[in-house]
Amino acid sequence: MFNPLTLRLQLEARPQASTAWRYFSPLLALLVTVLIGVLLFMALGKDPVRGLQVFFWEPIRTPYALGELMVKATPLLIIGLGLAVCFRSNVWNIGAEGQFVIGAVTAGGVALLADKNTGAWIIPAILLAGALGGMFWAGITALLRDRFNANEILVSLMLVYVADMVLSYLVYGPWKDPAGYNFPQTNSFDRVTQIPKLMQGSRVNIGILLALGGAAALWLFLFRTYAGFAQQVGGLAPAAARYAGFSSRRALWVALLSSGGAAGLAGALEVAGPIGQLTPYVPAGYGFAAIIVAFVGRLHPVGIVFSALLMSMFYIGGELAQSRLGLPKSLTGVFQGLLLFCLLACDTLIAYRVKWRQEVR
């Protein structure tokens, strides 16, 4: 009697996690995201080649476009680096967006104090105020987690909405520009408060240098210092950390304050750089997008640099798709979400291998 053979796809656990797939997984996730994007453009009745060109070629086609790419990548990179410290420490700060907003508010408050007689010292003061504002907002989460064992995911996320309310109160109330035709915005910041640009004819400022310097500093901290080793052990193996005498409380505060400070610094660079004033539109979703940046970059400083550039392509591509292809701006969020879900799916290959099994029916 003839017994036909059938092939069945099956996942088989690996003896140990694959190092190669740990690095190839983000590349495969990007490829799958692009393929799904092609299908999405076709479903919307748009030329998929033109759609991919808008997302992946237009942002790097000219020197000005490259400058805009770096402008978008700067806050994503800075926030992503701070979140990498948190996630490696097993502390789940989901509220970097709120810390970004409060950093923008405190930096904006300092910038509004400037006048024509103010010196260049105001710029370091603005950046410091932003970082301290973000640290304060993240410190609330650290305090509630430390003292009352509150869930840092929920606390940090809920504080995002409180931060948005604080910003709205100020721009609709006491900080509202009296000569702004009733628009909810502050006065434009004085010229002396503007973050120095790197080149004429471009909006790229020293923020990108701070971001790259932060990536180098984080690499040294995580992989070349005892403190960085202790910080990571607390996240990878809490029991081993306690046995070794590492303080879990210290790791919690270091993780949240460093990520909050980074997000606040990004907020200061944004309002004293490209925006130039406080408006209700300061929250641009960078804090949430930076979570994807951190994981696509494998929580490694070098990887985060490249993933920040990729995510900034999605931001610029979404804006161009809206103006040139008539597509909704929300397409940016669609691509961000697709990349994250594809990454989670492809990460399965780190612990499992795909095998075909022959079965007799």
Rosetta blueprint (number, residue, H / E / L):
1 M L
2 F L
3 N L
4 P L
5 L E
6 T E
7 L E
8 R E
9 L E
10 Q E
11 L E
12 E E
13 A E
14 R L
15 P L
16 Q L
17 A L
18 S L
19 T H
20 A H
21 W H
22 R H
23 Y H
24 F H
25 S H
26 P H
27 L H
28 L H
29 A H
30 L H
31 L H
32 V H
33 T H
34 V H
35 L H
36 I H
37 G H
38 V H
39 L H
40 L H
41 F H
42 M H
43 A H
44 L L
45 G L
46 K L
47 D L
48 P H
49 V H
50 R H
51 G H
52 L H
53 Q H
54 V H
55 F H
56 F H
57 W L
58 E H
59 P H
60 I H
61 R L
62 T L
63 P H
64 Y H
65 A H
66 L H
67 G H
68 E H
69 L H
70 M H
71 V H
72 K H
73 A H
74 T H
75 P H
76 L H
77 L H
78 I H
79 I H
80 G H
81 L H
82 G H
83 L H
84 A H
85 V H
86 C H
87 F H
88 R H
89 S L
90 N L
91 V L
92 W L
93 N L
94 I L
95 G L
96 A H
97 E H
98 G H
99 Q H
100 F H
101 V H
102 I H
103 G H
104 A H
105 V H
106 T H
107 A H
108 G H
109 G H
110 V H
111 A H
112 L L
113 L L
114 A L
115 D L
116 K L
117 N L
118 T L
119 G L
120 A L
121 W L
122 I H
123 I H
124 P H
125 A H
126 I H
127 L H
128 L H
129 A H
130 G H
131 A H
132 L H
133 G H
134 G H
135 M H
136 F H
137 W H
138 A H
139 G H
140 I H
141 T H
142 A H
143 L H
144 L H
145 R H
146 D H
147 R H
148 F H
149 N L
150 A L
151 N L
152 E H
153 I H
154 L H
155 V H
156 S H
157 L H
158 M H
159 L H
160 V H
161 Y H
162 V H
163 A H
164 D H
165 M H
166 V H
167 L H
168 S H
169 Y H
170 L H
171 V H
172 Y H
173 G L
174 P L
175 W L
176 K L
177 D L
178 P L
179 A L
180 G L
181 Y L
182 N L
183 F L
184 P L
185 Q L
186 T L
187 N L
188 S L
189 F L
190 D L
191 R H
192 V H
193 T H
194 Q L
195 I L
196 P L
197 K E
198 L L
199 M L
200 Q L
201 G L
202 S L
203 R L
204 V L
205 N E
206 I L
207 G H
208 I H
209 L H
210 L H
211 A H
212 L H
213 G H
214 G H
215 A H
216 A H
217 A H
218 L H
219 W H
220 L H
221 F H
222 L H
223 F H
224 R H
225 T L
226 Y H
227 A H
228 G H
229 F H
230 A H
231 Q H
232 Q H
233 V H
234 G H
235 G H
236 L H
237 A L
238 P H
239 A H
240 A H
241 A H
242 R H
243 Y H
244 A H
245 G L
246 F L
247 S L
248 S H
249 R H
250 R H
251 A H
252 L H
253 W H
254 V H
255 A H
256 L H
257 L H
258 S H
259 S H
260 G H
261 G H
262 A H
263 A H
264 G H
265 L H
266 A H
267 G H
268 A H
269 L H
270 E H
271 V H
272 A H
273 G H
274 P H
275 I H
276 G L
277 Q L
278 L L
279 T L
280 P L
281 Y L
282 V L
283 P L
284 A L
285 G L
286 Y H
287 G H
288 F H
289 A H
290 A H
291 I H
292 I H
293 V H
294 A H
295 F H
296 V H
297 G L
298 R L
299 L L
300 H L
301 P H
302 V H
303 G H
304 I H
305 V H
306 F H
307 S H
308 A H
309 L H
310 L H
311 M H
312 S H
313 M H
314 F H
315 Y H
316 I H
317 G H
318 G H
319 E H
320 L H
321 A H
322 Q H
323 S H
324 R H
325 L L
326 G L
327 L L
328 P L
329 K L
330 S L
331 L H
332 T H
333 G H
334 V H
335 F H
336 Q H
337 G H
338 L H
339 L H
340 L H
341 F H
342 C H
343 L H
344 L H
345 A H
346 C H
347 D L
348 T H
349 L H
350 I H
351 A H
352 Y E
353 R E
354 V E
355 K E
356 W E
357 R E
358 Q E
359 E E
360 V E
361 R L
